[in-house]
Amino acid sequence: IQRDDDRMRDTGGQREPMFVTVEVEDVEFARFANRLRVGGTIVSCSREDQLGHHHTLNVEQREEVEIEKRFKPDQIQRLEEAEEATDNPDVAIATVEEGEAYIHTVQQYGTDEYASFTRPTGKGEYARPRSELFDELGSALSHLDPDAIILAGPGFTKQDARDYLDEHYRDLSERISVVDTSSAGDRGVHEVLKRGAVDEVQAETRIA
C-alpha cells in the first residue's frame, strides 16, 4: 500500500506495516513462485484513507493469514487433507533413458518439472560420455536435497545411473528407490504415480 505524496516525502518512501482486511474477489496460485495471490477490496484497515481501495496480498509459505468464511463440510475436509499432506516427506522423481534425464518434484497438486538434461550419449560426433549426464543429474538432485528419490526409466540406463550416483553421490544413495517404467519424462512420471510408488516411498521414509 502506498502513501500519498505528502506522507511519502515525510517518511522518505519507507514501507508502513499495517493491518488489512480484504474482501476477496480473485485468487491465483503462482505455481513456479509457490505463492498465493489474493486480490480484493479493502474493507478494514489501520489507515482509513485506504478503505475501498483494491489491494493484492502475496501469501507465501509459513506466512499466517486469518480467514473469515463459512466453509462447507467438503471444503473443511480438503483443508484437513492439505494440512496432513504438509507432513509428507519431499519426493523427487528422476527419470532417465539414453541421452535424457529429467527431475520432477511431487507437489500436493501434482508434479512440476524441476530440471531436464538432453544430449546424445555414446558414439557420434556430438555425443558425450554418459557419466556427464549422470553427473548433471546427481548435482541437481543434491541441490534439490529431497527426502526420497525415485529413479525410473526403461532398460538398463537407470541402473547405470544408480551405480554412478552410489559411487559419486553417496549422500543420495540411501534415499534412492528404483522403479521400472517404459519411458522417461512426463510419461515416465505418470507411470510412477499410477503405480503408487510415491505413496509407498513416503510411507517408508516416515517410518525410517
VOGU-3710 file (C-alpha; in Angstrom, 3 decimals, decimal comma):
1> iqrdddrmrd> 0,000/0,000/0,000  1,478/3,349/-0,980  1,227/6,561/0,986  0,041/9,774/-0,628  2,738/12,148/-1,952  2,990/14,298/1,189  3,404/11,376/3,531  5,892/9,729/1,146  8,064/12,832/1,415  7,748/12,852/5,207
11> tggqrepmfv> 8,987/9,285/5,622  11,383/9,025/2,697  9,203/6,436/0,973  9,542/3,795/3,682  7,041/0,961/3,850  4,482/1,184/6,628  3,269/-2,000/8,349  -0,499/-2,108/8,815  -3,437/-4,424/9,372  -5,624/-5,004/6,316
21> tvevedvefa> -8,861/-6,944/5,780  -9,665/-7,677/2,145  -12,982/-8,849/0,711  -11,641/-11,444/-1,712  -12,546/-11,046/-5,385  -9,906/-13,165/-7,126  -7,351/-15,785/-6,140  -4,417/-17,026/-8,212  -1,825/-19,633/-7,295  1,569/-18,893/-8,851
31> rfanrlrvgg> 2,966/-22,431/-9,074  6,532/-21,561/-10,010  6,794/-18,894/-7,304  4,903/-21,148/-4,865  2,861/-18,140/-3,825  -0,857/-17,395/-3,498  -2,056/-14,034/-4,833  -5,269/-12,834/-3,172  -6,893/-9,686/-4,552  -9,903/-7,701/-3,436
41> tivscsredq> -11,305/-4,549/-1,873  -10,027/-3,264/1,470  -12,939/-3,315/3,942  -10,947/-2,757/7,121  -7,569/-1,152/7,606  -5,451/0,605/10,215  -5,472/3,608/7,854  -8,971/4,744/6,928  -7,822/6,552/3,763  -7,171/3,130/2,192
51> lghhhtlnve> -10,719/1,814/2,660  -12,377/0,855/-0,617  -9,071/0,601/-2,482  -8,116/-2,569/-4,313  -5,203/-4,499/-2,836  -3,374/-7,750/-3,592  -1,842/-9,919/-0,890  1,045/-12,238/-1,769  0,827/-15,153/0,654  3,914/-17,349/0,848
61> qreeveiekr> 4,833/-20,474/2,789  4,732/-20,183/6,586  3,012/-16,794/6,484  -0,052/-16,533/8,712  -3,348/-15,103/7,484  -6,755/-15,051/9,151  -9,687/-16,210/7,001  -13,335/-15,381/7,674  -15,562/-17,748/5,688  -18,406/-20,197/6,133
71> fkpdqiqrle> -16,828/-23,432/4,993  -18,810/-26,364/3,651  -18,016/-29,820/5,093  -16,217/-30,956/1,918  -14,094/-27,799/1,952  -13,083/-28,406/5,560  -12,148/-31,973/4,641  -9,926/-30,752/1,794  -8,194/-28,299/4,143  -7,565/-31,048/6,677
81> eaeeatdnpd> -6,153/-33,304/3,956  -3,883/-30,497/2,746  -2,666/-29,904/6,301  -1,845/-33,596/6,698  -0,037/-33,600/3,343  2,418/-30,955/4,567  3,919/-33,623/6,832  4,684/-35,906/3,874  8,373/-36,361/3,000  9,630/-34,427/-0,032
91> vaiatveege> 9,963/-36,778/-3,008  11,785/-36,224/-6,306  11,174/-38,413/-9,351  14,234/-38,756/-11,609  13,586/-40,465/-14,947  16,435/-41,435/-17,269  16,965/-43,090/-20,622  19,804/-42,952/-23,140  20,792/-39,298/-23,587  17,975/-37,884/-21,425
101> ayihtvqqyg> 17,353/-37,220/-17,752  14,505/-35,392/-16,018  13,730/-34,429/-12,441  10,177/-33,772/-11,239  9,139/-32,661/-7,765  5,970/-34,023/-6,177  3,505/-31,364/-5,019  0,067/-31,582/-3,404  -1,492/-30,556/-6,721  0,600/-32,839/-8,949
111> tdeyasftrp> 4,192/-32,709/-10,205  6,462/-29,961/-11,539  9,468/-30,392/-13,812  12,490/-29,185/-11,852  15,260/-29,892/-14,379  15,917/-31,652/-17,682  19,126/-32,697/-19,415  19,145/-33,891/-23,022  22,120/-34,548/-25,273  23,266/-37,581/-27,273
121> tgkgeyarpr> 25,446/-40,017/-25,353  27,504/-42,921/-26,581  29,045/-42,730/-30,076  28,967/-39,952/-32,656  30,498/-36,536/-33,288  28,271/-34,687/-30,825  27,963/-37,460/-28,256  29,274/-37,110/-24,730  30,117/-39,675/-22,050  27,124/-40,972/-20,111
131> selfdelgsa> 28,959/-40,048/-16,923  28,458/-36,351/-17,758  24,702/-36,832/-17,950  24,667/-38,794/-14,698  26,829/-36,167/-13,006  24,432/-33,378/-14,010  21,598/-35,470/-12,619  23,427/-36,064/-9,341  24,387/-32,407/-8,966  20,794/-31,256/-9,489
141> lshldpdaii> 19,433/-33,829/-7,034  21,994/-32,770/-4,420  20,944/-29,154/-4,834  17,260/-30,093/-4,546  18,026/-32,284/-1,500  14,734/-34,247/-1,285  13,907/-36,711/1,487  13,457/-39,525/-1,038  14,291/-40,120/-4,713  12,517/-42,398/-7,166
151> lagpgftkqd> 14,837/-43,294/-10,061  12,853/-44,612/-13,015  13,129/-45,323/-16,721  13,334/-48,062/-19,349  16,140/-50,552/-19,878  19,469/-50,587/-18,056  20,206/-46,845/-18,140  18,547/-46,181/-14,793  20,645/-48,887/-13,116  23,816/-47,431/-14,643
161> ardyldehyr> 22,732/-44,043/-13,292  22,113/-45,629/-9,890  25,599/-47,155/-9,868  27,145/-43,785/-10,761  25,205/-41,965/-8,036  26,122/-44,637/-5,479  29,799/-44,056/-6,233  29,942/-40,286/-6,689  26,943/-39,004/-4,680  26,901/-41,215/-1,621
171> dlserisvvd> 24,756/-38,740/0,316  21,923/-39,531/-2,121  22,428/-43,298/-2,273  20,284/-44,326/0,716  17,377/-42,179/-0,478  17,054/-43,796/-3,925  14,410/-46,340/-4,935  14,416/-47,794/-8,464  11,200/-48,266/-10,470  10,799/-49,716/-13,977
181> tssagdrgvh> 8,909/-47,570/-16,497  8,554/-47,766/-20,269  9,742/-44,183/-20,840  11,298/-41,123/-19,211  9,953/-37,577/-18,825  6,275/-36,824/-18,219  5,103/-40,254/-19,366  7,537/-41,977/-17,051  6,415/-39,816/-14,135  2,789/-40,697/-14,891
191> evlkrgavde> 3,674/-44,394/-14,707  5,399/-43,890/-11,353  2,346/-42,100/-9,932  -0,076/-44,657/-11,362  1,778/-47,493/-9,645  1,524/-45,792/-6,253  5,307/-45,672/-5,900  5,263/-42,170/-4,386  2,858/-43,187/-1,603  4,990/-46,249/-0,837
201> vqaetria> 8,210/-44,237/-0,668  6,634/-41,549/1,522  5,331/-44,198/3,930  8,739/-45,906/4,114  10,510/-42,572/4,635  8,176/-41,606/7,503  8,847/-44,943/9,221  12,602/-44,547/8,773
//
